[in-house]
Amino acid sequence: MSGSRLPGDSDSNDRHKETYRVDARLKDDELEHRAREYINDHGLTKTELVRKALDDFLPTADQTPYVVPQDPKLSKAYLSLACEEKRIISIEEAKDELSETAFPSTGKEVIEDGILRPLGDTPFLAVQWGRLAVHPLTRKEEVQA
């Protein structure tokens, strides 16, 4: 039995295989102070704080303040590639960027065929001559006004 298992855990019901685990060390004294203060003020555990922070930091299509594609994968890719101004990059650069940030366990061929091509069929990205023109981020409030 592994040292991380509780009594009663086995290979078939190991609670760690069912969840994605994240460990972090805070080397910055100011960040540690702010984290401890927030935990105390809000009655959270460290795990709850990390979950909340990641949930706030990693927006989904319905949580982001920007207009994005409805498909969650396309939304994630667009948010990874877009910025405040129009951006033109090569398909290779986009595949590299997405494979390093948004889709680290996805092959570059899958990113091109399953993400960049469908995203090219949306108003968020245009593909021409091996280059991508990424539409700048647009805040939802600008469209709804």
Backbone as JSON, one array per atom type, in Angstrom:
{
  "sequence": "MSGSRLPGDSDSNDRHKETYRVDARLKDDELEHRAREYINDHGLTKTELVRKALDDFLPTADQTPYVVPQDPKLSKAYLSLACEEKRIISIEEAKDELSETAFPSTGKEVIEDGILRPLGDTPFLAVQWGRLAVHPLTRKEEVQA",
  "N": [[0.83, -1.19, 0.0], [0.46, 2.25, -0.73], [1.95, 5.21, 0.75], [0.26, 7.38, 0.62], [-2.31, 6.58, 0.76], [-5.43, 6.02, 2.41], [-6.63, 3.98, 5.17], [-8.39, 1.22, 3.92], [-8.39, 2.08, 1.31], [-7.73, 0.94, -1.97], [-6.23, -0.33, -5.01], [-8.4, -0.25, -6.75], [-10.21, 1.59, -5.65], [-8.86, 3.94, -5.1], [-8.71, 7.12, -3.89], [-7.1, 9.16, -4.86], [-6.72, 8.65, -7.54], [-9.0, 9.48, -8.7], [-9.1, 12.22, -8.63], [-7.62, 15.33, -9.67], [-4.57, 16.41, -8.66], [-3.0, 19.19, -7.16], [-0.08, 20.73, -6.09], [1.45, 23.31, -4.25], [3.96, 25.65, -3.35], [4.49, 28.48, -1.39], [6.72, 30.89, -1.76], [6.97, 33.54, -1.51], [6.77, 35.89, 0.96], [4.84, 37.93, 1.28], [2.74, 37.05, -0.36], [2.13, 34.66, 0.94], [1.26, 35.71, 3.41], [-1.03, 37.16, 2.57], [-2.57, 35.02, 1.62], [-2.96, 33.46, 3.97], [-4.36, 35.34, 5.51], [-6.68, 35.71, 3.96], [-7.77, 33.13, 4.04], [-8.31, 32.9, 6.8], [-10.11, 35.08, 7.15], [-12.26, 34.31, 5.57], [-12.96, 31.79, 6.32], [-12.0, 29.46, 5.04], [-10.44, 26.44, 3.77], [-7.05, 25.58, 2.85], [-7.14, 24.12, 0.49], [-9.68, 24.81, -0.52], [-9.24, 27.52, -1.0], [-7.28, 27.41, -3.05], [-8.76, 26.08, -5.05], [-10.77, 28.01, -5.48], [-9.23, 30.19, -6.35], [-8.09, 29.13, -8.71], [-10.41, 28.63, -10.16], [-11.34, 31.22, -10.51], [-9.19, 32.27, -11.97], [-8.96, 30.69, -14.28], [-10.95, 31.1, -16.68], [-14.18, 30.06, -17.92], [-16.29, 29.68, -20.82], [-18.75, 30.84, -20.08], [-18.04, 32.3, -17.87], [-16.1, 34.16, -18.48], [-15.26, 37.63, -19.08], [-15.28, 38.28, -21.71], [-16.39, 38.15, -25.16], [-16.75, 35.02, -26.52], [-16.22, 31.89, -28.32], [-18.91, 29.47, -28.22], [-18.38, 26.75, -27.88], [-16.59, 24.94, -25.5], [-13.86, 24.04, -25.81], [-12.98, 25.51, -28.03], [-13.36, 28.07, -27.05], [-11.52, 28.1, -24.93], [-9.13, 27.85, -26.4], [-9.22, 30.19, -27.98], [-9.16, 32.19, -25.96], [-6.6, 31.71, -25.03], [-5.03, 32.45, -27.18], [-5.76, 35.04, -27.95], [-5.54, 38.66, -27.53], [-5.56, 42.1, -26.43], [-5.28, 43.47, -28.82], [-5.45, 43.0, -32.41], [-3.98, 40.03, -33.54], [-1.45, 38.45, -35.36], [-0.25, 35.38, -36.22], [1.78, 32.5, -37.02], [0.49, 29.3, -38.05], [1.98, 27.25, -36.97], [3.21, 28.52, -34.76], [0.92, 29.01, -33.24], [0.03, 26.38, -32.72], [2.21, 25.48, -31.2], [2.03, 27.24, -29.0], [-0.55, 26.66, -27.95], [-0.22, 23.96, -27.34], [1.56, 24.13, -25.28], [0.28, 25.63, -23.33], [-2.78, 25.76, -23.12], [-3.6, 23.17, -23.96], [-1.86, 20.92, -23.0], [-1.53, 18.1, -23.08], [-2.24, 17.31, -25.57], [-1.75, 16.36, -28.91], [-0.04, 18.13, -31.53], [-1.08, 17.85, -34.11], [-3.7, 17.15, -33.6], [-4.52, 19.46, -32.33], [-4.36, 21.26, -34.47], [-6.22, 20.15, -36.36], [-8.54, 19.63, -34.79], [-9.04, 21.89, -33.28], [-7.9, 24.45, -34.2], [-8.76, 24.52, -36.93], [-11.67, 24.31, -36.71], [-12.0, 26.66, -35.17], [-11.22, 28.51, -37.0], [-13.45, 28.65, -38.56], [-15.08, 30.39, -37.33], [-16.02, 33.76, -36.27], [-13.87, 34.6, -34.77], [-11.31, 34.01, -35.51], [-9.2, 34.05, -38.33], [-7.94, 32.24, -41.08], [-5.26, 32.19, -43.28], [-2.99, 31.54, -45.85], [-1.26, 29.98, -44.22], [-1.13, 31.42, -41.9], [-2.54, 32.89, -38.95], [-5.08, 35.14, -38.15], [-5.95, 36.58, -35.3], [-8.79, 37.65, -33.79], [-9.16, 40.59, -31.81], [-9.69, 40.61, -28.22], [-12.99, 41.13, -27.09], [-15.0, 42.84, -24.9], [-17.89, 41.63, -23.21], [-19.74, 43.53, -22.3], [-19.38, 45.64, -24.06], [-20.61, 44.76, -26.37], [-23.2, 44.27, -25.55], [-24.13, 46.73, -24.88]],
  "CA": [[0.0, 0.0, 0.0], [1.2, 3.51, -0.82], [1.85, 6.06, 1.93], [-0.76, 8.42, 0.46], [-3.64, 5.98, 0.85], [-6.07, 5.86, 3.71], [-7.07, 2.6, 5.38], [-9.56, 0.89, 3.1], [-8.12, 2.39, -0.08], [-7.06, -0.1, -2.75], [-6.02, 0.13, -6.39], [-9.68, -0.03, -7.42], [-10.96, 2.73, -5.1], [-7.9, 4.95, -4.64], [-9.29, 8.46, -4.04], [-6.19, 10.03, -5.6], [-6.85, 8.41, -8.97], [-10.24, 10.11, -9.13], [-8.98, 13.68, -8.6], [-6.41, 15.94, -10.17], [-3.95, 16.99, -7.48], [-2.09, 20.3, -7.39], [0.68, 21.12, -4.92], [2.12, 24.6, -4.45], [4.73, 26.22, -2.24], [4.51, 29.93, -1.47], [8.03, 31.38, -1.33], [6.81, 34.98, -1.32], [6.18, 36.14, 2.27], [3.65, 38.76, 1.13], [1.69, 36.18, -0.89], [1.75, 33.76, 2.04], [0.48, 36.51, 4.37], [-2.35, 37.42, 1.98], [-3.31, 33.75, 1.58], [-3.39, 33.13, 5.35], [-5.37, 36.31, 5.91], [-7.91, 35.41, 3.22], [-8.3, 31.88, 4.6], [-8.88, 33.22, 8.12], [-11.25, 35.99, 7.02], [-13.37, 33.69, 4.85], [-13.24, 30.46, 6.86], [-11.71, 28.46, 4.02], [-9.24, 25.62, 3.88], [-6.09, 25.88, 1.79], [-7.65, 23.5, -0.73], [-10.78, 25.63, -1.01], [-8.64, 28.75, -1.53], [-6.65, 27.1, -4.34], [-9.84, 25.82, -6.0], [-11.42, 29.29, -5.79], [-8.29, 30.98, -7.14], [-7.99, 28.55, -10.05], [-11.69, 28.84, -10.83], [-11.37, 32.63, -10.92], [-8.11, 32.53, -12.92], [-9.16, 29.93, -15.5], [-12.35, 31.32, -17.03], [-14.88, 29.25, -18.9], [-17.02, 30.53, -21.77], [-19.8, 31.63, -19.43], [-17.47, 33.1, -16.8], [-15.18, 35.19, -18.96], [-15.89, 38.9, -19.42], [-15.12, 38.5, -23.14], [-17.19, 37.4, -26.11], [-15.95, 33.86, -26.91], [-17.01, 30.82, -28.93], [-19.71, 28.69, -27.28], [-17.71, 25.47, -27.63], [-15.58, 25.16, -24.45], [-12.49, 23.88, -26.31], [-12.66, 26.65, -28.89], [-13.28, 29.22, -26.16], [-10.23, 27.99, -24.23], [-8.07, 28.14, -27.37], [-9.29, 31.61, -28.33], [-8.68, 32.98, -24.81], [-5.15, 31.52, -24.94], [-4.35, 33.1, -28.3], [-6.18, 36.43, -28.16], [-5.1, 39.73, -26.63], [-6.33, 43.33, -26.61], [-5.14, 43.94, -30.19], [-5.41, 41.95, -33.42], [-2.72, 39.31, -33.47], [-1.21, 37.58, -36.5], [0.8, 34.41, -35.92], [1.75, 31.33, -37.9], [-0.21, 28.13, -37.51], [2.96, 26.52, -36.14], [3.32, 29.24, -33.48], [-0.33, 28.78, -32.5], [0.05, 25.0, -32.23], [3.19, 25.43, -30.1], [1.49, 27.97, -27.86], [-1.68, 25.92, -27.38], [0.26, 22.7, -26.76], [2.29, 24.45, -24.04], [-0.56, 26.3, -22.33], [-4.17, 25.34, -22.96], [-3.81, 21.75, -24.24], [-0.52, 20.32, -22.92], [-1.48, 16.66, -23.35], [-2.85, 17.1, -26.88], [-0.8, 16.44, -30.01], [-0.17, 19.32, -32.37], [-1.96, 17.55, -35.24], [-5.06, 17.21, -33.07], [-4.79, 20.88, -32.11], [-4.62, 21.89, -35.76], [-7.45, 19.65, -36.97], [-9.7, 19.64, -33.9], [-9.24, 23.17, -32.59], [-7.64, 25.61, -35.04], [-9.64, 24.53, -38.11], [-13.02, 24.76, -36.33], [-11.95, 28.05, -34.72], [-11.13, 29.3, -38.23], [-14.8, 28.78, -39.11], [-15.8, 31.33, -36.47], [-15.54, 35.14, -36.48], [-12.81, 34.9, -33.81], [-10.01, 33.71, -36.07], [-9.17, 33.86, -39.78], [-6.77, 31.49, -41.52], [-4.9, 32.45, -44.67], [-1.57, 31.35, -46.19], [-0.49, 29.43, -43.11], [-1.08, 32.36, -40.78], [-3.81, 33.11, -38.26], [-5.4, 36.48, -37.66], [-6.78, 36.37, -34.11], [-9.59, 38.84, -33.49], [-8.88, 41.04, -30.44], [-10.7, 40.36, -27.19], [-14.08, 42.09, -27.01], [-15.75, 42.67, -23.65], [-19.33, 41.4, -23.4], [-20.47, 44.77, -22.03], [-19.3, 46.48, -25.25], [-21.56, 44.23, -27.34], [-24.53, 44.35, -24.97], [-24.51, 48.14, -24.67]],
  "C": [[0.87, 1.25, 0.0], [0.99, 4.34, 0.43], [0.77, 7.13, 1.82], [-2.18, 7.87, 0.56], [-4.12, 5.92, 2.28], [-6.41, 4.39, 3.91], [-8.35, 2.35, 4.59], [-9.38, 1.23, 1.64], [-7.42, 1.2, -0.73], [-6.85, 0.46, -4.15], [-7.34, 0.47, -7.07], [-10.46, 1.17, -6.89], [-10.06, 3.82, -4.53], [-8.44, 6.34, -4.93], [-8.4, 9.4, -4.83], [-6.25, 9.81, -7.1], [-8.07, 9.11, -9.54], [-10.15, 11.63, -9.19], [-7.64, 14.11, -9.18], [-5.79, 16.71, -9.01], [-2.98, 18.09, -7.9], [-1.4, 20.63, -6.08], [1.38, 22.43, -5.22], [2.86, 25.01, -3.19], [4.76, 27.73, -2.44], [5.83, 30.42, -0.89], [8.0, 32.88, -1.02], [6.1, 35.22, 0.01], [4.9, 36.95, 2.19], [2.48, 37.92, 0.62], [1.2, 35.21, 0.18], [0.88, 34.49, 3.05], [-0.93, 36.76, 3.84], [-3.2, 36.15, 1.93], [-3.82, 33.38, 2.97], [-4.5, 34.06, 5.82], [-6.71, 36.02, 5.24], [-8.58, 34.15, 3.78], [-8.97, 32.15, 5.94], [-10.14, 34.07, 8.01], [-12.48, 35.31, 6.42], [-13.69, 32.27, 5.32], [-13.03, 29.35, 5.86], [-10.56, 27.57, 4.44], [-8.28, 26.04, 2.78], [-6.57, 25.32, 0.45], [-8.77, 24.34, -1.33], [-10.26, 26.93, -1.62], [-8.03, 28.49, -2.91], [-7.72, 26.83, -5.4], [-10.5, 27.12, -6.44], [-10.51, 30.13, -6.69], [-8.17, 30.44, -8.56], [-9.28, 28.75, -10.83], [-11.81, 30.28, -11.32], [-10.35, 32.92, -12.03], [-8.34, 31.87, -14.27], [-10.62, 30.04, -15.95], [-12.89, 30.3, -18.02], [-15.67, 30.2, -19.78], [-18.07, 31.38, -21.08], [-19.27, 32.5, -18.3], [-16.59, 34.25, -17.28], [-15.92, 36.5, -19.27], [-15.86, 39.2, -20.92], [-16.12, 37.68, -23.96], [-16.28, 36.28, -26.62], [-16.83, 32.85, -27.63], [-17.77, 30.03, -27.85], [-19.06, 27.36, -26.93], [-16.59, 25.69, -26.61], [-14.13, 25.02, -24.93], [-12.07, 25.07, -27.17], [-12.52, 27.93, -28.07], [-11.93, 29.25, -25.44], [-9.07, 28.34, -25.16], [-8.05, 29.62, -27.72], [-8.75, 32.48, -27.2], [-7.17, 32.85, -24.64], [-4.4, 32.3, -26.02], [-4.61, 34.6, -28.41], [-5.56, 37.38, -27.14], [-5.92, 40.97, -26.96], [-6.28, 43.88, -28.04], [-5.15, 42.75, -31.14], [-4.02, 41.32, -33.41], [-2.6, 38.42, -34.69], [-0.02, 36.7, -36.17], [0.7, 33.26, -36.91], [0.97, 30.21, -37.23], [0.73, 27.35, -36.59], [3.12, 27.19, -34.77], [2.08, 28.99, -32.62], [-0.37, 27.38, -31.93], [1.02, 24.87, -31.06], [2.62, 26.06, -28.84], [0.37, 27.19, -27.17], [-1.23, 24.61, -26.75], [1.03, 22.93, -25.47], [1.39, 25.01, -22.95], [-1.91, 25.64, -22.15], [-4.38, 23.83, -23.1], [-2.49, 20.98, -24.18], [-0.45, 18.83, -23.23], [-2.1, 16.31, -24.7], [-1.79, 17.28, -27.97], [-1.07, 17.63, -30.9], [-1.06, 19.08, -33.59], [-3.42, 17.63, -34.8], [-5.45, 18.66, -32.82], [-5.13, 21.56, -33.44], [-5.98, 21.47, -36.33], [-8.69, 19.83, -36.09], [-10.0, 20.96, -33.23], [-9.05, 24.36, -33.54], [-8.53, 25.66, -36.28], [-11.06, 24.93, -37.75], [-13.06, 26.21, -35.86], [-11.84, 28.99, -35.92], [-12.47, 29.47, -38.92], [-15.67, 29.71, -38.28], [-15.32, 32.75, -36.77], [-14.35, 35.52, -35.59], [-11.41, 34.73, -34.4], [-10.14, 33.51, -37.58], [-7.87, 33.17, -40.16], [-6.5, 31.81, -42.99], [-3.39, 32.31, -44.83], [-0.72, 30.89, -45.01], [-0.36, 30.34, -41.9], [-2.48, 32.53, -40.2], [-3.92, 34.57, -37.87], [-6.38, 36.28, -36.52], [-7.47, 37.69, -33.78], [-9.29, 39.28, -32.05], [-10.03, 40.72, -29.49], [-11.73, 41.5, -27.18], [-14.86, 41.82, -25.73], [-17.25, 42.52, -23.95], [-20.13, 42.69, -23.24], [-20.43, 45.7, -23.24], [-20.33, 46.05, -26.29], [-22.98, 44.4, -26.84], [-25.03, 45.77, -24.81], [-25.33, 48.7, -25.81]]
}
